[in-house]
Amino acid sequence: MTPEGSPTPFNSGEPTGLGGCGGTVTLVEGGTFCLSNRLGDVEPGRPHGLFFRDARVLSRWELLVDGKPAESLSVLSPEAFAARFVLRRPPQAGLADSTLLVVRERLVADGMHEILTLENMGSEPTAVSLELHVDADFVDLFSVKEGRAGHGRAEVMVTEGELVLHDRSDRVRGLSVSATIEPAVLPNTLVWRVVVPVGGVWQTDITVQPTLGNQRIQPALAPGEHFGVSAPGRKIEEWRDSATNVDASDPLLATVLRRTESDLGALQIRDDTGSGRPFVAAGAPWFMTLFGRDSLLTAWMALPLAVDLAVGTLQQLAEFQGQVVDPLTEEEPGRIMHEMRRGPASGQVLGGQRYYGTADATPLFVMLLAESRRWGADPVLIAELLPAADAALRWITEYGDRDGDGFVEYRRATDRGLINQGWKDSFDGINDATGHLPEAPLALCEVQGYVYAAMLARAELAEEFGETRIAGRWRERAAELRGKFAEQFWLPDKGWYAVALDAGKRRVDALTSNGAHCLWSGIATDEHAAELIRHLSDPKMDSGFGLRTLASSMGAYNPMSYHCGSVWPHDTAIAVAGLLRYQHLPGALALAHRLTDGLLDAAANFGGRLPELYCGFPRSDFGTPVPYPTSCSPQAWASAAPLLLLRSFLGLEPDAPGRVLNVQPNLPPRWGRVSLENLRLGRETICLQAEGDQVLDVRLPDGWQLRGPEKRA
């Protein structure tokens, strides 16, 4: 389908893992993403487009073949940033078949590159008229998401065979569209009139280049180049070369893990300072930016692939750590930010370009710092980040604990901020058993668990760096918090933890997945964990495709809601990791296996890619998971969730400073054999194979020991 002698721009790929729902195709690379329909078209009036630096730079991109939209045959996506839209010209009146194949091969990265190919499979030459309609509104992505998109904001010019568009409101943002076979360029339209001979091929390369301040962004692919030599192609290959090679004999798990690797590579962003440190964006389409909580948890889950992603995320967040008290952005000294935005309306979204309203990112920062060291992060880099960790802990005690009761609470500082500041951050994400919304300040159960784990993490780092007195102090404080937590959050008449304490220190008594995070952090006592596991095992919580965020017996339960009955893969994966921490308790291992089977079955229905969330209907209702309409896909912590499952079932707990590899496998039977090749722990490389509860093969560097994991208290 390409001219003789020229390489095929894209591998054939598989029609799997396409993001979005309702026919939406999502392509993403770094901070750029494109949403289109299955024809490759961006239609006006829909929340689709090409987005660059949090602004929509293409609001229309429609191809007409002889005056009509083409017909879709298939969509193939070899990578998260590339797709091939296989189409045909609509058959002529009275005919069932078409003889003209139309292929759009698209690559997204700091703009967009599209190769448009026509192939004549008929018995006589065919005349074709192609029209590509183009427009831009340059509005902020939140305006698009919320249906407030602008109209007619582009100033359009035709110059030297190019279509040039500028944002007439400020002219800071712009766009140019050009092609290798020069079209007739009209305002908002490119037109080609061609004749394709019998068996012949016609092709043109179209380049879409955003501009900022009248400076064109360098395109990722030159005309005629194979996508593998493009900037995103090179980046994904470098990522694969440096990342652990993870594989499984189960075909479904192997497919999911390959998609995980590809998506995490595509979601990586490099900082703007020139240091090139990597961090991961939260997810496409609406959260292609640094998010405190999401980026930290994703980096934690991705440690079996690469520790550099965790270190880069920590460095980037430390650079933006709070320094002053600012009610508008909710910045406070030592606080780790919630999110960063760069779009046209970023100053009006949640208080500013950097917003700090999150209760959990700050303890998660300290947790990840210690965990990264265990996985082999450079001790020099860890030492450089210790002041940031100490500032984070000071925020916990001086600002997070608002009333001195020992628990971290939140309450938004202005009416612009988030009402809820844990991971369930929708306005109704926290409620009691009757469905009523509690009064803030709220102290979430999982946040106290993160604080507990952060204190132990700082103690562990202090011990490595010879600060025994500091280590002892943090261990004492962690033990004190664990005792207070058991007293204040446990609901003895129900058998689970309160999801929160409200403004009056009353227990918010809904049964939620938040309590499972308390298993993961280790703050739960064995006695409480045993009862909690029994409730998590109930069909009220286990949907058959993962753990519900809220039990079906609760007053606010709605399986089609964002946080009140849906299933989030990352949430279920954290629950599984917590269950395996307590696998000595009755029912824990069986539930971990059941939840994991449900997640993998859901992934199979989503083409091998777990979305941000899906509806929490019982599996018996529909037999397949029901998509949530605006779910992000790919989404960082959903993409990384299979790695947390893998690590947890392997019982894989490296101790790089101590040169010990703790492994205690208990793999689900359907997984078969699992292997990790070239797992890098600092400067050392380890290979591991396991099946069931057996380590089949392990290759350790000289001086390393293999043993069962140490139980952390």
VOFILUM-311991 format. One record per residue (C-alpha): y, z negated, x negated. Coordinates in steps of 0.1 Angstrom, whole numbers, plus 5000, padded with zeros to 4 digits. Layout:
BEGIN
YZX/...
***
This chain:
BEGIN
500050005000/502350004970/503250314951/500650424926/500750244894/502849954906/501349604910/500749454944/503649204947/501548934964/497948834962/496148894995/496148525002/494648355033/496248325067/496247945063/498647665060/501647835076/504247575084/505847515118/504547545153/504947775182/504748085161/507247965134/506448055098/508047825072/508447925036/509947675011/510747644974/512847354961/515947324982/515647664999/513647745029/513248015056/512047985092/511148295111/508748415137/505448585129/507148925127/509348785098/512348805121/515148545124/516348585159/519848465170/519948155192/516847995177/516647715150/515547975125/517148115094/517448115056/518747775044/520347715011/521747375000/521647235035/523447525051/522147825071/523048135051/521148385074/521248335111/519948675120/517448895101/515749135126/513949455117/513649735143/511250025138/512350325159/514550095179/511849835187/510449525171/507249585152/503949435164/502349155144/498749195130/498648905106/500648665084/499248585049/500648305028/499348284992/501848014983/504247785001/507148004990/505648354997/504348535028/503148885037/503948985073/501449265083/502849465112/502549805128/504950035146/504550005183/502250295195/503850585212/503750605250/500350675263/498550585230/496650275222/496850295184/499650315158/499450515126/502350345107/501650025089/504649805082/504549525056/507249275048/506449075016/508848785013/509648534986/512048244990/513848074961/517548024957/517848314982/515348564994/513548874982/511749105006/509749414999/509549645029/506649895028/505750175052/502350345050/501450655070/497850655081/498250955105/497451315101/500951445099/504251335084/506051075104/509851025108/510950665109/514250495117/514550135103/517349905113/517849565097/520349345116/521949075095/524248785104/525248445091/526948145106/526947915075/526547605096/525047275085/521347245090/521746945113/523947155136/521047405137/518447135143/520446985171/521347315188/525047305178/524947625158/528147815153/528848175163/530848445146/531748245115/530848525091/533448765077/531649085071/532449355045/530649665032/531149734996/529349964971/526249994992/526049614998/526549405029/528749105020/529248805043/531548505038/532148185057/535548255072/536147885077/536447805040/535048105020/533147864998/529747995010/528748355012/525848605010/525148954997/522349185009/521349494988/518349724985/516849944958/516750244982/520350244994/520650235032/523550335054/525450015055/527249925087/528849595096/525849355101/523249635099/521349825072/519850155083/517250385067/516050715081/512950835062/509951065065/506650925052/504151205043/500451195053/498750915033/502150835017/504050515011/507750435013/509050114999/512349934992/513149604977/515849394995/517649104978/519548834996/521848644972/523748334984/527148274968/528947944962/532547944952/532348324948/529648284922/526348464930/523148264927/520748424902/517848594922/514348454915/512848804913/514149134900/513249444920/509749574912/508649244897/505349064907/506048734924/503848564898/506648624871/509348494894/510948154889/508947994917/505748174905/506248044870/507047694883/503947664904/501747784875/503347534852/502747264878/499047364881/498647374843/500047024839/498446864870/494946724873/492346974885/490946814916/488046964934/485346884959/482047034970/483047005007/484847335015/487347185039/488346905015/488647154987/490947375008/493147085018/493446964982/494447314970/497047334997/498246984987/498747104951/500647414962/502847244987/503846954963/504747214937/506947404961/508647094974/509646984939/513346994931/514946964897/518046764892/521446934887/522246754854/520246994832/517646734822/515146904845/513546584858/511346664888/511446484922/510046584955/511946674987/510846505019/509846825038/510647155054/512547245074/514946965080/514546735050/514646945019/516446684999/515846364980/514746085004/514345734990/511245615010/509645955014/510046064978/508845724965/505745714987/504946084980/505246024942/502945714946/500345924964/500546214940/499845994909/496346134906/497946484900/500846394878/502846084867/505946284857/506846334893/506945954898/509045904867/511446184877/511846034912/512545694898/515045824874/516846024900/517045734925/518145494897/521045724890/522245694926/521445324930/524045134949/526944984930/529444864956/529644744992/530545035015/529944995052/530345365059/527445475037/525745125038/525745125000/525244784985/524644684948/521044744938/520144924970/518045244967/519445524988/517945665020/518946035017/521246285000/522846585017/524846885004/525647085036/529047175051/528946875074/527346625050/530346405050/529946345088/526146285088/525145915085/528345835068/528346065038/526546285012/524545975001/523445735028/521745395019/520545265053/516945185045/515144855042/512044975024/513045214997/514344934974/511044734971/509045064970/511145154939/509944844921/506344904932/506245254920/507745164886/504844924878/502245164893/503645454872/503145234841/499545174850/499045544853/500345604818/504145654821/505945624788/506745254782/510145354768/511145524800/509745224820/511844984799/514945194805/514345154843/513844784842/517544704848/517344914880/514244724891/516044394885/519044514904/516744624933/515244274934/518644114934/519544334964/516344204981/517443844977/521243874980/521744155006/518344235021/517643875031/520743835053/520143485064/518243315036/514943285055/513043465028/512543795047/514344125043/516144225075/518344525085/521144595109/523244905107/526744855094/528545105117/527745305148/527045605125/524145445107/520445445116/519545185143/516045145127/515845145089/512045135083/509845435082/509845445120/513545515121/514045675155/516145465179/513145345199/510645335170/510444945171/509544785205/507544495219/504344505239/506244565271/508244855256/511544665253/513744725223/514444415202/517844305190/518744345153/518744225126/515044305124/512544205097/509744455097/506244335088/505444615064/508744565045/507744205038/504544345024/506444585001/508644304989/505544094981/504044384962/507344444944/507444084932/503944114918/504844454903/507844304884/505644014872/503144274858/505844454839/507244124826/503844034812/503544374794/506944334779/506343974768/508443804794/505843544805/508443304821/509843584843/506343694852/505443344863/508543304884/507943634903/504343544910/505443204924/507943374947/505343624958/502843354967/505643164986/506443485006/502843545014/502543195029/505743235049/504643575062/501343445074/503043165093/505943365108/504443705116/500843635127/500143635164/497143405168/496743475205/496543855199/494943895165/497544115148/500844095130/504144115148/505744445140/509044255134/511043945138/514143995159/517643845157/516343525172/513343515149/511143595179/507943785171/508044145184/504444165196/503544535199/500244645183/501244915158/500145095126/502744895107/500344605103/497944835084/500644865057/500244495052/496644565042/497844825017/500344595001/497844305000/500044045018/497443995045/495043705042/491343785045/491243585078/494043775093/492844115079/489444075096/490944035130/493544315125/490744555114/488944485146/491944585167/492744895145/489145005151/489645015189/490145345206/493645215216/494645275180/492045525167/492845865184/489946045168/492346245147/493945945129/495645615136/498245605163/501645455155/501445255186/498445135206/497845315239/497844985257/501544915248/504444955272/506245225252/503145435244/503745805246/501446025227/504046305226/506746075211/507946075175/506945715166/505445555198/501945685199/501845995177/499646025145/501346055111/498846155084/500645955056/500545645079/496845685084/496245745047/498045425039/495945245065/492845385049/493945265015/494544925030/491144915046/489444995013/491344714997/489644485022/486344675024/484444355018/485344265054/483244375084/484144715098/486744805072/484745075054/483345235086/486845255100/488245405068/485545675069/486245745106/489945775102/489546005072/487146225090/489646255118/492446355094/490346625078/489246765111/492946775121/493746955088/491147215097/493047285129/496347325111/495047575086/494347325058/497847175058/498546835074/501846845092/504346555093/502846435126/501046545157/500546405192/498346105196/496246215226/492646095225/490346345208/488246355240/491246495260/491646825242/489146845214/491846955189/495046785177/498146875198/501146985176/504346785178/507147045185/509546975156/507146845130/507946935095/505447145076/505047135047/506046775046/505846575013/503946265022/501746445047/500846695019/500246404995/498146195019/494846355009/495446244973/495845884985/492545915004/490846054973/492145784950/491245504975/487745614981/487145664944/488445304938/490445464910/492845204894/493845304859/495245054835/496745274808/498344984789/495044804787/493045124781/490745054811/489645284839/488645094870/486445304893/484345194923/483545494944/482645484981/483145834992/482545965027/479146135029/480646465041/482746495009/479746554986/480746564949/484346514939/485746584904/488946524885/489446724854/492146664828/493546354845/496446264822/497145894817/499945894792/498846084761/495146054770/493046284792/490146164814/487446354834/485546204863/482846314888/481546104916/479446124948/478845854974/478945524955/477845674922/479945784891/478046094880/480046164849/483046024831/484646124798/486945864784/489145874752/488045654723/488845294728/488845314766/486545104789/485045184823/484744904848/485044814885/488644764896/490344424892/491244264924/495044214924/496243894940/
***
